[in-house]
């Protein structure tokens, strides 16, 4: 009973502060649409980033501080610089992972930027927000298209990389879930994953982000999210049924050898796969140890 009330109050809080911030967001977006000057538009994007990565996240964190009963255990690196281009590599189990990441890294890293498909720009409400925030568009050619147009192999990667040039003077953080989807026992079984608690990471998609950010990328934040009693759904989290969340963070410097063209460089492809699989094996062992102790 009390859990349901807690969930309803949390949901209502989200609706209220999201609605207010959305109205402010769209009002500022109108100026970006009308003002052609590049520097002025860049300033507007920074204001929008402030609304989304500071104001909205502050309200979300405050809501959960008031209504949730979650114990947070954060280990590893906890101090970062907000002027460093970074990428977060995290395991993915539930939509709650997003809320976990924004809480753990609040005010500690640059604003988030997600690579998106161009089609998402046409979605109602969300599309204009993605455009206003200057989210980079990832262009990928299908295998069928490349079979008919082999001369375009690798060109999609170059296009995506060029799209990231706008961030050269504005540090950002990209979030990547290498597994490509949320973990479920059924997906784990069908995939025949070599890991006990994780799906197999997709090296191709992850390498695109590394290559697209090029020499801008400085830090790799390897994040492992652990729910000792099982990954909660969003409603269960709102109701305060997730009593403990453990987050381990390992910060690594970006190495030049990790950035290459995955589709045209076989040697790089093999090396990157090995590096990511090793990272995932370490993450799997960490989850196993912590769940055994909990």
Secondary structure as the mmCIF struct_conf table of DSSP 4:
data_model
#
loop_
_struct_conf.conf_type_id
_struct_conf.id
_struct_conf.beg_label_comp_id
_struct_conf.beg_label_asym_id
_struct_conf.beg_label_seq_id
_struct_conf.end_label_comp_id
_struct_conf.end_label_asym_id
_struct_conf.end_label_seq_id
HELX_RH_AL_P HELX_RH_AL_P1 UNK A 2 UNK A 34
HELX_RH_AL_P HELX_RH_AL_P2 UNK A 38 UNK A 50
HELX_RH_PI_P HELX_RH_PI_P1 UNK A 51 UNK A 56
HELX_RH_AL_P HELX_RH_AL_P3 UNK A 57 UNK A 67
STRN STRN1 UNK A 71 UNK A 76
TURN_TY1_P TURN_TY1_P1 UNK A 82 UNK A 83
BEND BEND1 UNK A 84 UNK A 84
STRN STRN2 UNK A 86 UNK A 90
BEND BEND2 UNK A 94 UNK A 94
TURN_TY1_P TURN_TY1_P2 UNK A 95 UNK A 95
HELX_RH_AL_P HELX_RH_AL_P4 UNK A 96 UNK A 104
TURN_TY1_P TURN_TY1_P3 UNK A 105 UNK A 108
BEND BEND3 UNK A 109 UNK A 109
HELX_LH_PP_P HELX_LH_PP_P1 UNK A 110 UNK A 111
STRN STRN3 UNK A 112 UNK A 113
STRN STRN4 UNK A 116 UNK A 116
HELX_RH_3T_P HELX_RH_3T_P1 UNK A 118 UNK A 122
BEND BEND4 UNK A 123 UNK A 123
TURN_TY1_P TURN_TY1_P4 UNK A 124 UNK A 125
HELX_RH_AL_P HELX_RH_AL_P5 UNK A 126 UNK A 132
TURN_TY1_P TURN_TY1_P5 UNK A 133 UNK A 134
HELX_LH_PP_P HELX_LH_PP_P2 UNK A 135 UNK A 136
STRN STRN5 UNK A 137 UNK A 137
HELX_LH_PP_P HELX_LH_PP_P3 UNK A 138 UNK A 138
HELX_RH_AL_P HELX_RH_AL_P6 UNK A 143 UNK A 148
HELX_RH_3T_P HELX_RH_3T_P2 UNK A 150 UNK A 152
TURN_TY1_P TURN_TY1_P6 UNK A 153 UNK A 154
HELX_RH_AL_P HELX_RH_AL_P7 UNK A 155 UNK A 163
HELX_RH_3T_P HELX_RH_3T_P3 UNK A 164 UNK A 167
TURN_TY1_P TURN_TY1_P7 UNK A 168 UNK A 169
BEND BEND5 UNK A 170 UNK A 170
STRN STRN6 UNK A 173 UNK A 176
TURN_TY1_P TURN_TY1_P8 UNK A 178 UNK A 179
BEND BEND6 UNK A 180 UNK A 181
HELX_RH_AL_P HELX_RH_AL_P8 UNK A 185 UNK A 191
TURN_TY1_P TURN_TY1_P9 UNK A 192 UNK A 192
BEND BEND7 UNK A 194 UNK A 198
HELX_LH_PP_P HELX_LH_PP_P4 UNK A 199 UNK A 201
HELX_RH_AL_P HELX_RH_AL_P9 UNK A 203 UNK A 213
HELX_RH_3T_P HELX_RH_3T_P4 UNK A 214 UNK A 216
STRN STRN7 UNK A 219 UNK A 226
TURN_TY1_P TURN_TY1_P10 UNK A 228 UNK A 229
HELX_LH_PP_P HELX_LH_PP_P5 UNK A 231 UNK A 233
HELX_RH_AL_P HELX_RH_AL_P10 UNK A 234 UNK A 238
TURN_TY1_P TURN_TY1_P11 UNK A 239 UNK A 240
STRN STRN8 UNK A 244 UNK A 253
HELX_RH_3T_P HELX_RH_3T_P5 UNK A 256 UNK A 258
BEND BEND8 UNK A 260 UNK A 260
TURN_TY1_P TURN_TY1_P12 UNK A 262 UNK A 264
HELX_RH_AL_P HELX_RH_AL_P11 UNK A 266 UNK A 293
#
